[in-house]
Amino acid sequence: MDSNSTDSFDKSESQPDHNECIKLLQLVLDDEATANERNIFEKHVCNCMPYFEIYEVDKAIKTLVKKNCCGKEIPEDLTAAIKAKVFQKAD
């Protein structure tokens, strides 16, 4: 398994915890998830509206920033700041 992967997804757990879901979401968005991790993520996100919304917002941010930053690495603090503003406006 990739060094960025989360070990708990290899176990026969029916539902990963919140922190593991966030890690898995980032692996999927960065296209670093294994086939098994992607499968678990897709099953979970279909049944969990908060993770679906987080996934859609994160995906949109990464796409927008990559498009406008000419393929440069996206700084974590920039993504976090944009995400905070998006969710602040949504409340």
N, C-alpha and C positions, 0 to 999 in steps of 0.2 A: 504494500500500500504506500502511496505517496507520503512523504514526510509531513505534508500539510494536512493529511487526512485525519479523520477522527476515528479512533479505535472502536468507540462504542457502537458504530454503525455496522461492524462486522458481527456483533452479537445478535442473538435472536430477540432483540427488544422490539416490542410492537410500536413504540413511540419514543423517539429521542427527546432528551430534555431541552429546555429553552436555549441554553448556551450551545449545545451541540447542534441545534437547528440553525443557529446563526452562523456557526462555523461551516456547516454544510452548505448553507445558502451562498456564502462567499466562495466556497470551492466550486459550486455550480456556476456562479456568475463569472468566475475567473477561468472557467473551462478546465479545472484541475480535478474535478470529482471523478471517481471511478464509476464504472457502469452501475455497480451496486449502490453507491452513494447517490448517484443521480436518480435511480429508481426509487430509493427511499424518500428522497426529497420530493419527487414528483407526486408520490402517493400522499405525502404529508401536506404539501402545499394545496392540493386539491380539496382537502378537508379542513383547512385552517386559514380562515380569512385574514387574520393578522399577518401571517407569514406570506400569504399571497400578495398582500398590499406592500409589505416590506420588499419582497422580491421585485415587484413591478417598479417601485420607486427606485430601488438600487440599480436595477437594469437600465432604467431611463437615465439616471444620473451618469452611470458609467458610459453609456452610449453617447450621450451629449458631450461629456468631457473629452472622451477619446476623439470624437469627431472634431472638436474645436481645439484640441491640444496636439494635433498632428501625430497621434500615436504615442505620445510621451506617457510615462508612468504617471498614474493619478495619485497625488499625495493623499494619504489617509485622512489628514486633518481637513482637507478641502472637501472630500466626500462627506465626512461627518458634519461639517458646517452646513453644507447644502441640504443634507438629509434633515438636520435639525430644523432648518427654516421651512422645509416642505411640510414636515409633520406639525410644526407650530402653526402654520397657516391652515392646516386641515382641522385643527381642534376648534 
